[in-house]
């Protein structure tokens, strides 16, 4: 947390995601997207 706060002071909040806002969960969820029932990233390598 010390390092995160140091970076936040130096660069501002726009550089770092706010803890607990769900952005990481959303980013991970995007690799499991489908379109018309077809996985957009079907293989482990693509994910």
C-alpha positions in Angstrom: 0.0 0.0 0.0 2.9 2.3 0.7 4.2 1.9 -2.9 0.7 2.4 -4.3 0.2 5.6 -2.3 3.6 6.9 -3.4 2.8 6.3 -7.0 -0.7 7.9 -6.5 1.0 11.0 -5.0 3.4 11.2 -7.9 1.1 10.5 -10.8 -2.4 10.9 -9.5 -5.4 8.5 -9.3 -5.8 8.4 -13.1 -2.7 6.2 -13.4 -3.9 3.7 -10.8 -7.2 2.0 -10.5 -9.1 2.6 -7.3 -9.0 -0.5 -5.1 -12.3 -2.3 -5.0 -14.0 -0.6 -8.0 -14.4 -3.9 -9.9 -12.2 -3.0 -12.8 -9.9 -6.0 -12.5 -12.9 -8.3 -12.3 -14.4 -6.7 -15.4 -11.1 -7.0 -17.3 -10.8 -10.7 -16.5 -14.5 -11.2 -17.4 -13.9 -9.8 -20.9 -11.7 -12.8 -21.9 -14.8 -15.0 -21.4 -17.0 -13.0 -23.8 -19.1 -14.7 -26.4 -20.8 -13.5 -29.6 -23.6 -15.5 -30.9 -22.7 -18.3 -28.6 -19.1 -18.4 -29.9 -16.2 -17.7 -27.6 -14.2 -14.7 -28.7 -11.1 -16.0 -27.1 -11.5 -19.8 -27.3 -7.9 -21.0 -26.4 -5.9 -20.5 -23.3 -3.2 -18.7 -25.3 -5.8 -16.2 -26.7 -7.1 -15.5 -23.2 
